[in-house]
């Protein structure tokens, strides 16, 4: 694995992650999502800002697509799981702190989940439903996102202990980096959760 290919794959993953899908979708619908709700560009805030169903759906699909592409390109360019894991983490960094929006993006839940599925399907098949369940039961987008990060890392760790050959150590590196990004992005939400003042999703 050439260091140049690794750096290129990581940079491309960051730029792909930086694509502000939610912001662009909001603009199509005549809304600047940064001026509403949490000010983030993720699907939940796009839903709050637009009050419609299709904008958040399009946002989520776009965030999934850019995550899949980031990991796939890294595997193709550098040909290693280390590059793929690093690219996945870079995509989450890009989503949360996008260069195209002056480093003001989302919280990384969808991006982290999509990258996890690409890196390790078994872990993704466990962690993603857990995150969706946490979101549904709590009605807090932040709880779902935190569960995606922490749950993804713990799932990778459990699978690594149970079947080391199926979970490369670099996947744990991805899990740790992605979780760190999510926790950093949600610091204010975590404070509100502890105080009991966090916003709830009122869709159901």
N, C-alpha and C positions, 0 to 999 in steps of 0.2 A: 504494500500500500504506500503510494507516494504521498509525501506530506503536502505537496501542492494540490493533489486531488482531494485530500481530506479537507484542506482549508477552503477550497472552492465549493465542495459539497456543503460545508457548514455555512458558508456565506450565502449560498443559494437558498439553503433551508431557512436562514434568518429572513431573507428578503421575501421568500414565499410566505412565511409566517406573518410578515409585516403587511401583506396585502389586506387592506382594511375592508373586508367584505361587508361587514355590518354597516359601516359608514357609507359605503357606496350604495348598498341597498336602500338605506335610509334616504339618501339623496334622490334616488330614483322616485321614491314616494314623497318627496318634498320635505323631508325632515332631516335636521342635523342631530343625530342621536347623542352627540356629545353635550347637547344642551338640555337633555332630559334625564330623569331618573338618576342612575349612578354615573352617567356620563361615559359609560363604557360602550364598546362596539360589539359586544356579544349578543347572542340571540335573545336573551331575556330582556335586555335593555332596548333592543330593536323592537320587540313586541310592545314594551311599555311606551316607547316613543311614537310608534305608528298606530297602535291599537288595532292592528290587523293580523291575520293569521299567516299570510304568505311571506311577508318580509322576514320574520324570524326563521321560517322554514328555509327560505333561500339562503339566509345567513349561515344557518347550521350546515346546510349542504356545501356551501362554498368553503367554510372552515374545515370541513372534513376533507374536501377535495385537495385543498392546498397542503394539508397535513400528509395525506397519502402520497402526493407528488413529491414532497420534501424528502420523505424517507426512501421512496423508490429511486429518486435521482441519486441520492447518496450511495445506495447499493450499486447502482449502475456505474457511477463515476469512480468510486473508491473501492468497490467490491469487498467491503468488510462490514461486519456487524458493529464494530466500533464506530465507523463512519455513520452508519444508519442510526445508531443510538444518539450520537452527538448531533446529528441533523434533526432528530426528533426533538431534542432539548432546545436546539436553536430555533426551531419552528415555534415552540411555546414562548421562548423569549421574544421572538419577533411579533407574535400575536399580542402579547402583553405590553410590549414596549416597541411599537412599530416606528421605524424611521420615517415613514411617509405621513405620520400624524403627530410628529413631534413627541414620540415615545409615550403616547397616551392611547392605550388600546383596551383589550378585554382582560378577563381573568384566567383564561387558558383551559377551561374544563373540556370543551369540545375538542380543541386542538390536541390536548394531552391524551384524551381518550382515543382519538383517531390514530395518533402516532403509536400508542400502545398496541392497538389492534394490528397495525402494520408490523410492529416489531415482534410481538408475541401474541398470536391469536388466542391461545388458551387463557392467558392473563386478561386479555381484553374481553373475552367472553364471560369472565367472572366479574371484573371490576366495573365494566360499563353498566350492566344491569343493576349492580349494587348502587352506583351513583344515581341512576334513574329512580330507583326505589327510595333512596334518601331524599331526593328532590321531591318526590310525590308525597312522602310521609311528613316531611318538615315544612313543605311549601316555601322553602328558602333556596333560592338559586345558589347562594354561597355555600350552603350545606352540601348540595349536590356536587358543586365544583370541588370543594375540599375533599369530599369522599372519593371523587375521581382521582385526585392526586394521591392522597394518603392510602386509599384503598388499592389503587394501582400498584403502589410501591410494596405494600404488605402482601398483595397477591403474588407479585413477582418473587418476593422473598420466600413465601410459603412454597411456591412451585419449585424454586431453586433448591430448597431443602429437601423436598419430596422427590424431585427428579432433576438433579444437577445438569444432566446432559441436555435437557430441553430448555434451560434458561441460562444463557451466557451471562457471565458476571457484568458485561457491559450493559445488559438490559437493566440491571439494578442501578447502574450509574444513571441511565436515563430516568428511571423512576425517582431517584433522589433529586436530580436536577429539576425535573418537571414539578415535583411536589414543592420544592423550594420556591420556584417561580410562582406557583399558585398561592402559596401562603404569603409571600411578599406582596402580591397583588391584592390580596384580600385582608390585609391587616386591619383596615377600618371596619370591614364587615365582621371580622372576628370579634372586635371590640363591641360592636352593636349586638352580636349574638350573645355575648356574655352579659350584656346589660338588658337583653330582652327587647331591644328596640329595632332589630333588623326588619327590613321590609319583607312582606310575604307576597307570594304569587297568588293572585285571586282568581285565576282561570278555572279552578275547580274547588 
